[in-house]
Amino acid sequence: MLRNLIITSRRNGVSTSTFHNITASSRLFSSVATDNAADNSEKALVKTSIDDRIATLVLNRSPVNSLSLEMCEAISTAIKDIESNTKVQGMILSSSNPSTLSAGLDLNELYSPDPERLTKFWRSFQQVFLDLYGSRLATIGAIGGNAPAAGCMLALSCDYRIMQSSPGSGPPPLIGLNEAQFGIAAPLFLGHLMLRTIGFRQGEMALSLGTLFTPEQALKIGMVDELADGDEVLSKSREVALQWTKIPPHARVASKMLARKEFLEELIRNRDEDVEQFQNFVLNDKVQANLGAYLESLRRK
């Protein structure tokens, strides 16, 4: 999960995002956008609103909603705040960036990290999964763009996923766990989440090849549940959320936990071991050297 479809790093107040369209070819695209720390501190990392019994949680960290410690904590806090309102029964997860749900992990958390912060970061990432996948709310993922690696985790953790369909021209949005393309394996609980979602054989191949799927491919294998034009993703998501919240909450939540409780409890039991494995990998000298070389290549662009 070190290098996602869009890898974000910030040095000297400049955020550099590099786009890897690995399913089509080995082409490399890059763009540069300002992303000062002050800018992010002055605006909410996530935004929430409530309309009737449906809440909307909007990821709002420029440029591509990469997951830092603070971003993970903000997502978990927002989910818990929404759940504390007993009138709310559904939640739509979306993004303020029309082209990206989330680009994945923030590379700054992994390069030359403070070990204590690194532990907090990974536990916060685990917590986002536990809070979203185990939420009492009917959660609808409004995927209006790319969702690689950790962005795919956010999508797969929702109860129902609506993705923007491929545009008539230009590259399609992509979704998947693409870690294998960069020589690493997806974290254990994310790999298992993929297998649970699309089936063992499809999941095994996707994880082994680090495949990123177009919306149409993702729909075919069950990674997403529905496609919509870009300007209709949110409205369709609300329609589905209202449909789900018509089910009596106690029956809906009990049914959800019937399918998910054992999986959630497995991560909780093995949480410390998962943190240790992640730390050992990230702090490996070779991994750090590769990260440093990659960041330097981004600064030279």
SVG drawing of the C-alpha trace seen along z (x, -y; Angstrom):
<svg xmlns="http://www.w3.org/2000/svg" viewBox="-39 -28 58 47">
<polyline fill="none" stroke="black" stroke-width="0.4" points="0.0,0.0 3.0,-2.3 2.5,-3.3 -1.1,-3.7 -2.7,-4.6 -2.2,-8.2 0.7,-8.6 0.7,-11.8 3.7,-13.4 4.1,-16.9 7.4,-18.7 8.0,-22.4 4.3,-23.1 3.9,-21.4 1.9,-18.3 2.9,-16.0 0.5,-13.3 1.6,-10.7 -1.0,-8.7 -0.2,-5.1 -2.7,-3.7 -1.3,-0.2 -4.2,1.7 -3.9,0.0 -0.2,-0.4 2.9,-1.5 2.2,-5.2 3.1,-7.7 1.1,-10.8 2.0,-13.5 0.5,-16.7 1.5,-19.3 -0.9,-21.1 -0.3,-23.4 -1.3,-21.8 0.1,-23.8 -0.3,-22.4 -1.9,-25.7 -4.5,-25.3 -5.6,-21.9 -5.6,-23.1 -8.0,-25.9 -10.6,-23.7 -12.3,-20.5 -10.7,-17.3 -14.2,-15.9 -17.6,-17.6 -20.9,-16.2 -24.5,-17.1 -27.8,-15.5 -31.0,-15.5 -33.9,-13.7 -32.5,-10.3 -29.6,-10.3 -26.2,-11.8 -23.5,-12.6 -19.8,-12.3 -17.6,-14.2 -13.9,-13.5 -12.3,-16.9 -8.5,-16.7 -6.9,-18.3 -5.7,-17.3 -6.8,-13.6 -8.0,-12.7 -4.9,-10.8 -5.1,-9.1 -2.9,-10.7 -3.2,-10.1 -5.3,-13.2 -7.5,-12.3 -8.2,-8.8 -9.0,-10.2 -11.3,-12.8 -13.2,-10.0 -13.7,-7.9 -14.8,-10.8 -17.3,-11.9 -18.8,-8.3 -19.2,-8.2 -20.7,-11.6 -23.2,-10.7 -24.0,-7.4 -24.7,-9.3 -27.8,-10.8 -30.3,-8.1 -32.6,-9.6 -30.0,-8.9 -30.1,-5.5 -28.1,-5.9 -24.8,-7.5 -23.4,-8.4 -19.6,-8.4 -18.4,-10.8 -15.6,-13.1 -15.2,-16.8 -12.9,-15.9 -15.0,-14.8 -12.2,-12.6 -11.1,-10.7 -12.7,-9.1 -9.3,-8.7 -5.9,-8.0 -4.8,-5.9 -2.3,-6.3 -0.3,-9.5 3.3,-8.7 4.5,-11.3 3.3,-8.9 5.7,-6.2 9.0,-7.9 11.4,-8.5 8.5,-8.2 8.5,-8.7 7.9,-5.2 5.3,-6.3 3.4,-8.3 3.6,-5.3 1.9,-3.1 -0.8,-5.7 -1.2,-6.1 -1.8,-2.4 -4.1,-1.9 -6.1,-4.9 -6.3,-3.3 -7.5,0.0 -10.0,-2.0 -11.5,-3.6 -12.1,-0.1 -13.6,1.1 -15.9,-1.9 -17.1,-1.9 -17.4,1.8 -19.0,2.3 -21.3,-0.8 -24.9,-0.4 -25.7,-2.8 -26.7,-1.7 -23.6,-3.0 -23.6,-3.9 -20.3,-4.5 -20.7,-7.2 -17.5,-6.6 -17.2,-9.5 -13.8,-8.7 -10.7,-6.7 -10.5,-4.5 -7.2,-2.6 -5.6,-0.8 -6.8,-2.3 -9.4,-4.2 -10.7,-0.9 -10.9,0.2 -13.2,-2.8 -15.5,-1.7 -15.5,2.0 -16.3,1.2 -19.7,-0.3 -22.9,1.7 -23.6,0.7 -21.4,-1.0 -22.3,-3.2 -19.5,-4.1 -19.2,-6.7 -19.4,-4.9 -16.7,-5.3 -16.9,-8.6 -17.4,-8.8 -13.9,-10.1 -10.8,-10.1 -9.5,-7.5 -12.1,-5.7 -12.0,-5.8 -10.3,-2.8 -10.8,-0.8 -8.9,2.0 -6.1,3.1 -3.0,2.6 -0.2,3.1 1.3,6.2 2.2,4.0 4.8,2.3 6.2,5.5 4.2,5.7 1.1,7.5 -2.1,5.9 -2.5,6.0 -4.1,9.2 -7.5,7.7 -7.8,5.8 -6.9,8.9 -9.6,10.9 -12.1,8.0 -11.4,8.3 -11.9,12.1 -15.2,11.7 -16.5,9.1 -15.7,10.6 -15.1,14.3 -12.0,16.3 -10.8,17.0 -11.5,13.5 -10.0,12.0 -7.0,14.2 -6.2,13.1 -6.9,9.5 -4.6,9.4 -1.8,11.4 -1.8,9.1 -2.6,5.8 -5.5,5.3 -7.3,2.0 -10.8,2.4 -12.8,0.1 -16.3,-0.7 -17.8,1.8 -15.4,4.6 -15.9,3.8 -19.7,4.1 -19.3,7.4 -17.4,9.1 -19.4,7.6 -16.9,5.1 -19.5,2.3 -23.2,2.7 -24.4,0.1 -23.0,-2.5 -24.3,-6.0 -23.2,-9.0 -20.9,-11.3 -23.5,-13.9 -26.0,-11.3 -23.8,-9.3 -24.9,-11.3 -28.6,-11.4 -28.6,-7.6 -26.8,-7.1 -29.5,-9.0 -32.2,-6.9 -30.5,-3.7 -29.8,-5.0 -33.5,-5.8 -34.4,-2.3 -32.1,-0.7 -33.3,-2.8 -36.9,-1.6 -35.8,1.7 -36.4,1.9 -33.0,1.0 -32.8,3.9 -33.3,6.4 -30.9,4.6 -28.1,4.3 -28.5,7.9 -28.3,9.2 -25.3,7.1 -23.5,8.4 -24.4,11.9 -22.2,11.5 -19.5,9.2 -19.1,9.7 -16.7,12.7 -14.5,10.9 -14.4,7.7 -13.6,9.6 -10.7,11.3 -9.0,8.0 -9.6,6.8 -8.0,10.0 -5.0,9.6 -4.7,5.9 -1.4,5.6 0.2,8.2 -1.0,6.4 0.5,3.2 3.8,4.9 4.0,6.5 3.2,3.1 5.9,1.3 8.5,3.9 7.9,3.6 7.8,-0.1 10.9,-0.6 12.9,1.9 16.1,0.1 15.4,1.1 11.9,-0.1 12.9,-3.4 15.6,-3.8 13.1,-3.1 10.7,-5.6 13.4,-8.2 14.4,-7.7 10.8,-7.9 10.2,-11.1 13.3,-12.6 12.2,-11.7 8.9,-13.5 10.7,-16.6 12.7,-16.7 9.5,-16.6"/>
</svg>
